[in-house]
Amino acid sequence: MYEVFEKWLDATLEQKLPEDLLAFNFNIYDDGDNCWSVELVGCDRFDESDPDWACEEIFDNRDEPFAWEEEAETDHIFAGAKLMVLQYLEDGAHADVLKAAQGVGIGFVDGDIELLHVK
């Protein structure tokens, strides 16, 4: 599944991104019926002590999320999505774009954010 995620993220990061983008967050959604999706948002605010920074979106790929079907609990889905983002940060073609931001986080859209990279 990582290869498909990698292609999806490559296509997103190859776009022209806003110049005032400061941080990225991967929002995970439970779409129901064992369907899950991830979107990437870019924000013009970042504050490690205030998780609401991820609400300051100036970019998103909401119209083309990464989606899959899997019968699993939310903690398993979170761990798998986190692992894919960490792998991309390690060796993805456009990992430098993510790492240039002040922060990169991940979390369920209605939950807490875990920071995976802080500059």
Secondary structure, DSSP 8 states (H G I E B T S, - for coil): -HHHHHHHHHHHHTS---TT--EEEEEEEEEETTEEEEEEEEES---TT-GGGGG-EEEE-TTS-EEEE----HHHHHHHHHHHHHHHHHH-TTHHHHHTSSEEEEEETTS--EEEEE-
